[in-house]
Amino acid sequence: MSSSPIRIDGKSMELGKRLGKGGEGDVYAIPGRTDQAVKVYKENLRSSRESKVRAMVESQLAEKTSLIAFPSEIATDNLGVFAGFTMRLVSGYRPIHELYSPKSRKIQFPDVDYRFLIRAAQNVARAVATVHQAGCVIGDFNHSGVLVAPDATVALIDADSFQFNLNGRSYPCVVGTEDFTPPELHGLNLSQVERTYAHDNFGLAVAIFQLLAMGKHPYSGRYSGADLSLGQGIAQHRFAYSVVRRSTTQTIPPPGAIQLIDLPQPVAEAFEASFGLDPAARPNPTIWVKLLQELETSLRRCPKTPTHYFPNAASSCVWCRIASQSGVEMFPAVFTSGTASVPTSGGEPFDLVKIAAAIRAAPMPRPADILPTWKGDPGSSPSTLREAKSRQTTQRFVGGLIMLAALIAFAIAPRGAIVWIGLGVFGLSRLLSAKVDHAPPLKAYADADNRVQVASIAHLQRVGFTELFHLRNDLENCIGQYQQLEAGLARELERLKTTREARQRHQFLDRFLLSRVKISGIGPAKMATLASFGIESAADISYDAVMAVPGFGESLTGKLLQWRREQEMKFRYNPTPGPSDQQVEDAARAAAASKRAALQGKLRAGLAALRGAPSRLISNKGLPEPALIQALVDRAQAEQTCAALGIKTPPHGALNLPILKPMPAPSSHYHAPPHVPPSSNIQRGSAPGRATSVLTCPICRASMVKRKAKKGPYAGKSFWGCSRYPQCKGTRN
């Protein structure tokens, strides 16, 4: 108990336990008042704070909301001189940075997921809206003044620093925090600046961004020029995550960070406006509440990690991607004993040998079984046939005419017999050599045959034939993975034993958070920069990691390394396995069990799909596409034209179906997979026993066909081109 008495509401009482210590004064518990605390200013600040606090108490702001710890009563010393004020006691809450910081969150909020952070962000916006409705401006918005409870509710403290007006008199906010101060206020004397809602909207956007981005500060990134401090980055409008101003900010986010494109477009646009060039364009708290509610309802759950909820706008799980990039799991699953059990399907035991044999015995349809056929009399192409015969008749007519002219000339002028005989021989040769030009009919046939191949592959793609062969290969891979599960788990458990000391050391150092210490030359802004680059605890500190952070040179890096060494000297290795060792082993077993269950489900479902596929695919044979039927008609017509002209056509081109990789060698107790039945539509040269499938376009994933380049440096050479050409121009070598 403090020996210094204080008077509240005219009653003298002893101060209780000191709850907090700050630059302006200390906060104490009030004996007998469990829901209130008292802030006692330092003596040299009391006169400058008195009028503002009395005005707030007179306005009864504390009675209007429970979200903000407004002054409720005046506290004096025993002589009646102003000393401080009482306020709501905010207990059980933690500073908001301990929620958005991954390392602190594992300690203070171990069971929360991304939904909780979004809900907390909504409540921060609601609290700021309440301040504005009360006629106040926060001014010095910072993460120390925002507290979060285990149920995501929020309270604002340090309300005596808010800007406030009463009876025409303004009581300013005279302080500010660099990493929450908007660009237009950097470099100004904050004690002489009238704060506005737009200034608060900037600080609110920073807090929301840090909640959504796992503690990354929106202006903490890597600038293309010389290193900038966080304050300089803000003052120069260098929003590191901006998409629309990327060329002007010349700044990129730090490694392992969420991107604006991972968020719904309205949320991304709100951040662009909040950290843009126009203060008036910053969204207000009400807009943020609506946007965050929509974000929460749009979240998807990761199929691999059940604790991962991520924005629907992202193409895949954001937290899996960041974990793979940074090595830090943002929302770790909590494993307990027994979590490694393998679920079964309907109580039926899983028999890998039986499943593998059934998969390999499943009949695989041939393309010929699936592709539609066309029968009928196409009739020859009148124009092609007519043109060919016309050319032949013309050649014969010209040859006969030359011979006739030679005979007449010989009769009239026999002295030139040698010339006329030569001319007659020439005409005879034209007459006898008059043949049909094979090129046009063969070209018409080749064009039609190529269209049949393209349309056939498109049909196979549409009905699911190619996916069936991909599924078959995928199931073979799953069989191989399943066989390796036990060996893989054994290797992982052995690795955990050999790395126990290093893991204990890392866990020990990870408990020493930078946010809880003071290191000379490293203030809140630099701490925010370190956190944005993934350095939050002693375990994260290394020479290379710190030197890679903008604004940190040899001097500051040396201080951080020295602090880490001081903590590391306290570490003592315990060779006896403890609860944390059991936890990581349980996590490894649970991961193996989860993978085993997933593979079992995939193999069962894949087998069912293989068995049902042939009948389903063949049933589509009677539903041909018009383009394929027309191509078949045109090819048959071209063949008939060639036959009428005595031209021999080459055989139909084989479908250009690339060979899939060989199936993995089975274990001795597995049956060898059956060979794919031969088919006239399988590409020539296929290795026996290898399934075929369609090569997919790298751009649109459609099937590809083999073509020859007609021009350019590769003219005459073969290449794979997208079957959707010219709509898609994807190619492969």
C-alpha positions in Angstrom: 0.0 0.0 0.0 1.2 3.5 -0.7 1.6 5.8 2.3 0.5 8.8 0.4 -3.2 9.5 1.1 -5.6 11.0 -1.4 -9.1 12.5 -1.3 -11.9 11.3 -3.7 -15.4 12.7 -3.4 -14.3 14.4 -0.2 -13.2 11.2 1.4 -9.6 10.5 2.4 -8.2 7.1 1.5 -5.0 5.2 1.1 -3.9 4.3 -2.4 -4.0 0.7 -3.3 -1.6 -1.4 -5.5 0.1 0.4 -8.3 -1.3 -0.9 -11.5 0.7 1.1 -14.0 3.5 3.6 -14.5 3.7 6.2 -17.2 5.5 9.4 -18.3 2.7 11.6 -16.8 2.0 9.7 -13.6 1.0 6.4 -12.0 -2.3 4.4 -11.8 -3.4 2.8 -8.5 -6.2 0.6 -7.4 -8.8 2.1 -5.1 -9.5 0.0 -1.9 -13.2 -0.8 -1.8 -13.8 0.1 -5.5 -13.0 -3.0 -7.5 -14.2 -1.4 -10.7 -12.3 1.8 -10.5 -8.7 3.1 -10.5 -7.1 6.5 -9.9 -4.5 8.2 -11.9 -2.1 10.4 -9.9 -0.1 12.9 -12.0 3.4 13.9 -11.3 3.5 17.1 -9.3 5.1 19.2 -12.1 2.2 18.3 -14.5 -0.8 18.7 -12.2 -1.5 22.4 -12.9 -1.3 22.0 -16.7 -3.7 19.0 -16.6 -6.3 20.2 -14.1 -8.6 22.4 -16.2 -9.0 19.8 -18.9 -9.7 17.0 -16.5 -12.2 19.1 -14.6 -14.0 20.0 -17.9 -14.2 16.3 -18.8 -15.6 15.4 -15.4 -18.1 18.3 -15.6 -19.3 17.0 -19.0 -20.0 13.6 -17.5 -18.3 11.8 -20.4 -17.7 8.7 -18.2 -21.4 8.2 -17.9 -22.0 8.2 -21.7 -20.0 5.1 -22.5 -18.2 2.1 -21.0 -15.8 1.7 -23.9 -13.5 4.6 -22.9 -11.9 5.2 -19.5 -12.9 8.9 -19.2 -12.2 10.8 -16.0 -15.2 10.4 -13.7 -14.2 12.1 -10.4 -11.5 14.6 -9.3 -8.8 13.3 -7.0 -7.0 15.8 -4.7 -4.4 15.6 -2.0 -5.3 16.2 1.6 -5.0 20.0 1.1 -7.6 19.9 -1.7 -5.0 20.5 -4.4 -5.7 18.8 -7.7 -3.8 15.5 -8.0 -5.6 13.4 -10.6 -8.8 11.6 -11.4 -10.7 8.3 -11.0 -11.7 6.3 -14.0 -13.0 2.9 -15.0 -10.7 0.1 -14.1 -10.0 -1.9 -17.2 -8.9 -5.3 -15.9 -8.3 -8.5 -17.8 -7.4 -6.6 -21.0 -4.2 -6.6 -22.9 -2.6 -3.9 -25.1 -3.7 -4.5 -28.7 -0.1 -5.0 -29.9 -0.1 -8.2 -27.9 -2.9 -9.5 -30.1 -1.6 -8.6 -33.5 2.0 -9.6 -32.7 2.3 -13.3 -33.5 4.8 -14.0 -30.6 2.7 -12.2 -28.0 -0.5 -13.6 -29.3 0.8 -17.2 -28.7 1.2 -16.2 -25.0 -1.7 -13.9 -24.3 -4.3 -15.1 -26.8 -3.2 -18.7 -27.6 -6.5 -20.0 -28.9 -7.7 -17.3 -31.2 -7.9 -17.3 -35.0 -8.2 -14.7 -37.7 -11.9 -14.2 -37.0 -11.1 -12.9 -33.5 -8.7 -10.3 -34.9 -11.2 -9.1 -37.4 -13.9 -8.8 -34.6 -11.4 -6.9 -32.4 -10.7 -4.6 -35.3 -14.5 -3.9 -35.6 -14.6 -3.1 -31.9 -11.7 -0.7 -32.2 -13.5 1.1 -34.9 -16.7 1.2 -32.8 -14.7 2.6 -29.8 -13.2 5.4 -32.0 -16.7 6.2 -33.3 -17.9 6.5 -29.7 -15.1 9.0 -28.9 -16.1 11.1 -31.9 -19.8 11.0 -30.9 -18.8 12.3 -27.5 -17.2 15.4 -29.2 -13.6 14.3 -28.6 -10.7 13.6 -30.9 -8.2 11.0 -29.7 -5.2 12.8 -31.2 -2.5 10.6 -29.8 -3.9 7.3 -31.2 -1.4 4.5 -30.4 -1.5 0.8 -29.5 -0.7 1.3 -25.8 -4.0 3.2 -25.4 -6.1 0.4 -27.0 -6.8 -2.6 -24.8 -8.4 -5.9 -25.9 -10.3 -8.4 -23.7 -10.4 -12.2 -24.1 -13.8 -11.8 -25.8 -12.5 -9.3 -28.4 -14.2 -6.3 -26.7 -12.1 -3.2 -26.6 -11.5 -0.3 -24.2 -9.6 2.9 -24.8 -7.5 4.4 -22.0 -5.5 7.6 -21.6 -8.6 9.5 -22.3 -7.3 12.6 -20.5 -5.0 13.2 -23.4 -7.9 13.4 -25.9 -8.7 16.8 -27.6 -11.9 18.2 -26.0 -14.0 21.3 -26.3 -16.3 22.8 -23.7 -18.1 26.1 -23.6 -16.1 27.4 -26.5 -12.8 26.5 -25.0 -10.5 23.9 -26.6 -8.4 21.5 -24.6 -5.8 20.2 -27.1 -4.0 16.9 -27.3 -0.4 17.9 -27.0 1.4 14.6 -27.7 1.7 12.1 -30.5 3.2 8.7 -31.3 5.4 8.7 -34.4 4.1 5.4 -36.0 0.5 6.5 -35.7 0.9 10.2 -36.7 -0.5 11.0 -40.1 1.9 12.3 -42.8 0.5 15.9 -42.7 1.5 16.3 -39.0 5.0 15.0 -39.2 7.5 17.7 -38.4 4.9 20.0 -36.7 4.6 21.0 -33.1 1.7 18.8 -32.0 0.9 20.9 -29.0 -0.1 23.7 -31.3 -2.1 21.6 -33.8 -5.8 21.3 -33.7 -6.5 17.6 -34.3 -9.3 16.4 -36.6 -11.3 13.3 -37.1 -9.2 12.7 -40.3 -6.1 12.4 -38.1 -7.8 9.8 -35.9 -9.0 8.0 -39.0 -5.3 7.5 -40.0 -4.4 6.1 -36.6 -7.4 3.8 -36.7 -6.4 2.5 -40.2 -2.9 1.8 -38.9 -4.3 -0.3 -36.0 -6.7 -2.2 -38.3 -3.9 -2.9 -40.8 -1.7 -4.2 -38.1 -4.5 -6.5 -36.9 -5.1 -7.8 -40.4 -1.4 -8.1 -41.3 -0.1 -9.8 -38.2 1.7 -6.7 -36.8 3.2 -5.4 -40.0 3.2 -1.6 -40.1 1.7 -0.3 -43.3 4.8 2.0 -43.9 7.4 -0.5 -42.9 8.9 -1.9 -46.1 12.0 -1.8 -48.2 12.5 1.5 -50.1 14.4 1.4 -53.3 16.6 4.3 -52.2 18.6 4.9 -49.0 17.1 3.5 -45.8 14.2 5.5 -44.3 13.0 5.6 -40.8 9.4 4.7 -40.2 8.6 8.4 -39.5 10.3 9.4 -42.8 8.3 6.8 -44.7 5.0 8.1 -43.3 5.9 11.7 -44.0 6.8 10.9 -47.6 3.6 8.9 -48.2 5.4 5.7 -48.8 2.7 3.1 -48.1 4.7 -0.1 -48.6 1.7 -2.2 -49.7 0.2 0.2 -52.2 -0.8 -1.2 -55.5 -2.1 1.9 -57.2 0.9 4.0 -56.2 3.6 1.4 -56.3 5.7 3.3 -58.9 5.7 6.5 -56.7 6.1 4.9 -53.3 9.1 2.8 -54.6 8.6 0.7 -51.5 7.8 -3.0 -51.2 6.4 -5.0 -48.2 8.8 -7.0 -46.0 9.1 -10.7 -46.6 6.4 -13.0 -45.4 3.7 -10.3 -45.4 0.0 -10.4 -46.4 -0.7 -8.5 -49.7 -3.6 -6.1 -50.5 -4.7 -8.5 -53.2 -5.3 -11.1 -50.5 -8.0 -8.9 -49.1 -11.4 -8.1 -50.6 -11.3 -5.2 -53.0 -13.3 -2.8 -50.8 -10.9 -3.4 -47.9 -7.9 -2.9 -50.1 -9.4 0.3 -51.5 -10.0 1.5 -48.0 -6.4 1.1 -47.1 -5.3 2.8 -50.3 -7.5 5.7 -49.3 -6.3 5.7 -45.7 -2.7 5.8 -46.6 -3.1 7.9 -49.8 -2.5 11.6 -50.4 -5.9 13.0 -49.4 -6.6 13.1 -45.7 -10.3 13.8 -46.4 -10.6 10.5 -48.3 -9.7 8.3 -45.2 -12.7 6.0 -44.3 -14.3 6.9 -41.0 -14.9 4.3 -38.2 -18.5 3.5 -39.4 -17.3 2.6 -42.8 -14.6 0.4 -41.3 -17.1 -1.5 -39.2 -19.2 -2.3 -42.3 -16.1 -3.4 -44.3 -14.8 -5.6 -41.5 -18.2 -7.3 -41.0 -18.2 -8.2 -44.7 -14.6 -9.4 -44.4 -15.5 -11.7 -41.5 -18.4 -13.3 -43.3 -16.3 -13.9 -46.4 -13.6 -15.9 -44.7 -12.8 -19.4 -45.9 -11.4 -22.2 -43.8 -8.1 -23.8 -44.9 -8.6 -27.5 -45.9 -5.1 -28.3 -44.6 -5.0 -26.4 -41.3 -8.3 -26.0 -39.5 -7.1 -23.0 -37.4 -6.5 -21.1 -40.7 -9.3 -18.7 -41.7 -8.4 -16.5 -44.7 -10.1 -14.0 -47.0 -12.1 -15.4 -49.8 -10.3 -13.0 -52.1 -7.1 -14.9 -51.8 -6.5 -17.7 -54.3 -5.2 -20.0 -51.5 -4.6 -20.0 -47.8 -2.7 -16.9 -46.9 -1.3 -18.3 -43.6 0.0 -21.5 -45.1 1.8 -19.3 -47.7 3.3 -17.0 -45.0 4.3 -19.9 -42.8 6.2 -21.4 -45.8 7.9 -18.1 -46.5 8.7 -17.0 -42.9 8.8 -20.2 -41.0 6.4 -18.6 -38.4 3.0 -20.2 -37.9 0.5 -17.4 -37.3 -2.3 -19.6 -35.9 -0.8 -22.8 -34.7 -3.0 -25.8 -34.0 -3.1 -26.9 -30.3 -2.4 -30.7 -30.2 -3.1 -32.8 -27.2 -2.6 -36.5 -26.5 -4.9 -38.7 -28.5 -5.2 -36.3 -31.5 -3.3 -38.7 -33.7 -6.1 -41.2 -34.0 -7.1 -42.1 -37.6 -10.7 -41.7 -38.5 -12.3 -44.6 -40.4 -15.0 -44.6 -43.0 -18.2 -46.3 -41.8 -16.2 -48.5 -39.4 -14.6 -50.4 -42.3 -10.8 -50.9 -41.8 -8.6 -49.4 -44.5 -6.6 -52.0 -46.5 -4.0 -50.4 -48.6 -3.1 -53.6 -50.5 -6.7 -54.2 -51.4 -7.4 -50.5 -52.4 -4.2 -50.3 -54.5 -5.0 -53.6 -56.3 -8.5 -52.3 -57.1 -7.2 -49.0 -58.4 -4.8 -50.7 -60.7 -7.4 -53.2 -61.9 -10.0 -50.5 -62.7 -10.6 -50.5 -66.5 -9.4 -47.4 -68.3 -11.5 -46.5 -71.4 -9.9 -45.9 -74.7 -10.3 -42.7 -76.6 -12.1 -44.7 -79.3 -14.7 -45.8 -76.8 -15.5 -42.2 -75.9 -15.2 -40.2 -79.1 -18.3 -39.9 -81.2 -18.4 -41.5 -84.7 -20.1 -40.4 -87.8 -21.5 -42.7 -90.5 -23.2 -41.7 -93.7 -22.5 -40.6 -97.3 -20.9 -37.2 -97.3 -20.8 -37.0 -101.0 -17.7 -35.6 -102.6 -17.0 -31.9 -102.5 -18.4 -30.6 -105.8 -16.2 -27.5 -105.9 -12.9 -29.4 -105.2 -13.8 -32.2 -107.6 -15.0 -29.8 -110.3 -11.9 -27.6 -110.0 -9.6 -30.6 -110.3 -11.3 -32.1 -113.3 -11.5 -28.6 -114.9 -7.7 -28.2 -114.6 -7.2 -31.7 -116.2 -9.6 -30.9 -119.1 -7.8 -27.6 -119.7 -4.4 -29.3 -119.8 -5.8 -31.8 -122.4 -7.4 -29.1 -124.5 -4.2 -27.1 -124.6 -2.2 -30.1 -125.6 -4.6 -31.1 -128.3 -4.7 -27.5 -129.6 -0.9 -27.4 -129.8 -0.8 -30.7 -131.8 -3.5 -29.4 -134.2 -1.5 -26.2 -134.8 1.6 -28.2 -135.4 -0.1 -30.4 -138.1 -1.6 -27.3 -139.8 1.7 -25.5 -139.8 3.5 -28.6 -141.2 1.0 -28.8 -144.1 1.4 -25.1 -144.9 5.1 -24.8 -144.5 6.8 -28.2 -144.7 10.3 -26.7 -144.8 10.0 -26.1 -141.0 9.2 -29.7 -140.4 11.7 -30.0 -137.5 10.0 -27.1 -135.7 6.5 -28.4 -136.2 7.4 -31.9 -135.2 8.9 -30.6 -132.0 5.8 -28.5 -131.3 3.6 -31.5 -132.0 5.7 -33.7 -129.6 5.3 -31.0 -126.9 1.5 -30.8 -127.4 1.3 -34.6 -127.3 3.3 -34.6 -124.0 0.8 -32.1 -122.6 -2.1 -34.2 -123.7 -0.7 -37.4 -122.2 0.5 -35.8 -119.0 -2.7 -34.1 -118.1 -3.2 -35.1 -114.5 -5.1 -33.9 -111.5 -3.1 -31.6 -109.1 -3.0 -33.6 -105.8 -2.1 -30.6 -103.7 -5.5 -28.9 -103.2 -7.5 -32.1 -102.4 -4.7 -33.3 -100.0 -4.6 -29.9 -98.3 -8.4 -30.0 -97.8 -8.1 -33.5 -96.4 -5.1 -32.5 -94.1 -7.0 -29.4 -92.8 -10.1 -31.4 -92.1 -8.1 -34.2 -90.3 -6.3 -31.6 -88.2 -9.7 -30.1 -87.1 -10.9 -33.6 -86.2 -7.9 -34.0 -83.9 -8.4 -30.7 -82.3 -12.1 -31.2 -81.8 -11.5 -34.8 -80.5 -9.1 -33.6 -77.9 -11.5 -30.8 -76.9 -14.3 -33.4 -76.5 -12.1 -35.7 -74.4 -11.2 -32.7 -72.2 -14.8 -31.7 -71.9 -16.2 -35.1 -70.8 -13.4 -35.7 -68.3 -11.3 -38.3 -70.1 -8.0 -36.5 -69.5 -8.8 -35.8 -65.9 -9.4 -39.5 -65.4 -5.8 -40.3 -66.4 -4.5 -37.5 -64.2 -6.6 -39.0 -61.3 -5.0 -42.4 -62.0 -1.5 -41.0 -61.7 -2.5 -39.0 -58.7 -3.8 -42.1 -56.9 -0.5 -43.9 -57.7 1.3 -41.0 -56.0 -1.0 -41.3 -53.0 -0.3 -45.0 -52.7 3.5 -44.2 -52.6 3.0 -41.5 -50.1 0.9 -43.8 -47.9 3.6 -46.4 -47.9 6.1 -43.9 -46.7 4.0 -42.4 -43.8 5.3 -44.6 -41.0 8.9 -44.3 -42.1 8.5 -40.5 -42.4 7.0 -40.2 -38.9 9.8 -42.3 -37.5 12.4 -40.0 -39.1 10.6 -36.9 -37.8 10.4 -38.2 -34.2 14.1 -39.0 -34.4 14.9 -35.6 -35.7 12.9 -34.0 -32.8 15.0 -36.0 -30.3 18.3 -34.8 -31.9 17.2 -31.2 -32.0 15.7 -31.0 -28.5 18.4 -28.7 -27.1 18.2 -26.2 -30.0 14.4 -26.3 -29.7 14.5 -25.6 -26.0 16.9 -22.7 -26.5 14.7 -21.2 -29.2 11.6 -21.6 -27.0 13.4 -20.0 -24.0 14.6 -17.0 -26.1 11.2 -16.7 -27.7 9.7 -15.7 -24.3 11.8 -12.5 -24.2 9.8 -10.1 -26.3 11.3 -6.9 -27.6 8.1 -5.0 -26.9 8.6 -5.5 -23.2 12.2 -4.1 -22.9 13.8 -0.7 -23.5 17.0 -0.7 -25.5 18.9 2.6 -26.0 18.2 4.1 -29.5 15.4 1.7 -30.3 12.1 3.5 -29.7 8.5 2.4 -30.5 8.8 3.3 -34.2 12.0 1.1 -34.6 10.3 -1.6 -32.6 7.4 -1.5 -35.1 9.9 -1.8 -38.0 11.6 -4.8 -36.4 8.2 -6.5 -35.9 7.3 -5.8 -39.5 10.4 -7.7 -40.5 9.6 -10.7 -38.2 11.9 -9.8 -35.3 9.9 -9.8 -32.1 11.8 -11.8 -29.6 15.4 -12.7 -28.6 15.0 -15.9 -30.7 14.5 -13.9 -33.8 17.7 -11.8 -33.4 20.7 -12.6 -35.6 23.3 -10.4 -37.2 22.0 -11.0 -40.8 18.3 -10.7 -39.8 18.7 -7.4 -38.1 21.1 -5.9 -40.7 18.5 -6.7 -43.3 16.0 -4.3 -41.6 15.9 -0.8 -42.9 17.4 1.7 -40.5 19.5 -0.8 -38.5 23.3 -0.6 -38.9 26.2 -2.0 -36.9 25.5 0.0 -33.8 21.9 -0.9 -33.2 22.5 -4.5 -34.4 25.2 -4.8 -31.8 22.9 -3.7 -29.1 20.3 -6.2 -30.0 22.9 -9.0 -30.2 24.2 -8.1 -26.8 20.7 -8.2 -25.3 20.1 -11.6 -26.9 23.4 -12.9 -25.4 22.4 -11.6 -22.0 19.2 -13.6 -22.2 20.9 -16.7 -23.7 23.3 -16.9 -20.7 20.3 -17.7 -18.6 19.4 -20.8 -20.6 19.9 -24.2 -19.1 19.3 -27.3 -21.1 17.1 -30.0 -19.6 17.9 -33.4 -21.3 14.7 -34.9 -19.8 11.8 -34.7 -22.1 9.2 -32.3 -20.9 5.6 -31.3 -21.7 6.8 -29.1 -24.7 8.7 -32.1 -26.1 5.6 -34.2 -25.8 3.6 -31.5 -27.5 5.8 -31.3 -30.6 5.8 -35.1 -30.8 2.0 -35.2 -30.5 1.9 -32.5 -33.2 4.1 -34.7 -35.5 1.9 -37.7 -34.9 -1.3 -35.7 -35.4 0.1 -34.3 -38.7 0.9 -37.9 -39.8 -2.5 -39.0 -38.7 -4.2 -36.2 -40.5 -2.3 -36.9 -43.7 -3.1 -40.6 -43.4 -6.8 -39.9 -43.1 -6.7 -37.5 -46.0 -4.9 -40.1 -48.2 -7.4 -42.8 -47.2 -10.3 -40.5 -48.1 -8.6 -39.6 -51.4 -7.9 -43.2 -52.3 -11.4 -44.3 -51.5 -13.0 -41.5 -53.4 -10.6 -41.9 -56.3 -11.4 -45.6 -56.6 -15.1 -44.9 -56.7 -14.5 -42.3 -59.4 -12.4 -44.7 -61.5 -15.0 -47.4 -61.3 -17.8 -45.1 -62.4 -15.9 -43.2 -65.0 -16.1 -45.6 -68.0 -19.9 -45.8 -68.2 -20.2 -42.1 -67.6 -17.7 -41.2 -70.3 -19.1 -43.6 -72.9 -22.6 -42.3 -72.3 -21.3 -38.9 -73.7 -20.5 -40.6 -77.0 -24.0 -39.9 -78.1 -23.7 -36.2 -77.3 -21.1 -35.0 -79.8 -20.2 -31.4 -80.3 -21.2 -29.8 -83.6 -17.7 -28.8 -84.3 -16.5 -32.4 -84.1 -19.3 -33.8 -86.3 -18.7 -31.1 -88.9 -14.9 -31.9 -88.9 -15.7 -35.6 -89.4 -18.0 -34.8 -92.3 -15.5 -32.6 -93.9 -12.8 -35.2 -93.6 -15.0 -38.0 -95.0 -15.9 -35.6 -97.9 -12.3 -34.8 -98.6 -11.4 -38.6 -98.5 -14.2 -39.3 -101.0 -13.0 -36.5 -103.3 -9.5 -37.8 -103.3 -10.8 -41.3 -104.0 -12.8 -40.0 -107.0 -9.7 -38.4 -108.4 -7.5 -41.5 -107.8 -5.5 -39.8 -105.0 -4.3 -42.0 -102.1 -4.8 -40.3 -98.7 -2.5 -40.8 -95.7 -4.0 -42.5 -92.6 -5.9 -40.5 -90.1 -3.5 -38.6 -87.7 -3.1 -40.0 -84.3 -4.3 -38.0 -81.3 -1.3 -36.1 -79.9 -1.7 -37.4 -76.4 1.6 -37.1 -74.5 2.7 -40.0 -72.4 2.4 -39.6 -68.6 5.2 -40.5 -66.3 5.6 -44.2 -65.5 3.8 -45.5 -62.5 6.0 -45.9 -59.4 7.5 -49.3 -58.8 5.1 -51.2 -56.5 6.2 -52.9 -53.3 6.5 -56.6 -53.4 3.1 -57.1 -51.9 1.3 -55.0 -54.5 0.0 -56.3 -57.8 1.4 -54.7 -60.9 -0.9 -52.2 -62.5 -2.7 -53.4 -65.7 -1.7 -52.0 -69.1 -3.9 -49.6 -70.8 -5.7 -51.3 -73.7 -4.2 -50.5 -77.1 -6.1 -48.0 -79.2 -5.7 -46.6 -82.7 -6.0 -43.1 -81.1 -3.0 -43.5 -78.8 0.1 -41.7 -80.0 2.5 -43.9 -81.9 5.6 -44.8 -80.0 3.9 -45.1 -76.6 5.8 -47.2 -74.2 3.9 -50.4 -73.3 1.9 -50.2 -70.1 2.0 -46.4 -69.9 -1.2 -44.4 -69.7 -1.7 -41.4 -71.9 -3.1 -38.0 -71.3 -3.5 -34.6 -72.8 -0.8 -32.1 -72.3 -2.3 -29.0 -70.8 -1.8 -25.4 -71.8 0.3 -23.4 -69.3 -2.0 -20.4 -69.7 -5.6 -21.7 -69.8 -5.1 -25.4 -68.9 -6.9 -26.5 -72.1 -5.6 -29.5 -74.1 -2.7 -29.0 -76.5 -2.0 -30.3 -80.0 1.2 -30.7 -82.0 1.8 -28.1 -84.7 4.5 -27.0 -87.1 5.8 -23.4 -87.1 5.1 -21.8 -90.4 7.4 -18.8 -90.1 10.1 -17.3 -88.0 13.4 -18.8 -86.8 11.7 -22.1 -85.9 9.8 -22.5 -89.2 9.2 -26.2 -90.0 9.8 -27.3 -86.4 7.2 -29.0 -84.3 5.8 -27.5 -81.1 2.8 -28.0 -78.7 0.1 -25.3 -79.2 -3.1 -24.6 -77.3 -6.2 -26.3 -78.9 -8.1 -23.0 -78.3 -5.8 -21.1 -80.7 -6.2 -18.2 -81.7 -8.2 -17.4 -78.5 -5.3 -18.6 -76.5 -1.7 -18.6 -77.7 -0.1 -20.8 -75.1 2.8 -23.0 -76.3 5.2 -25.7 -75.0 8.3 -27.0 -76.6 
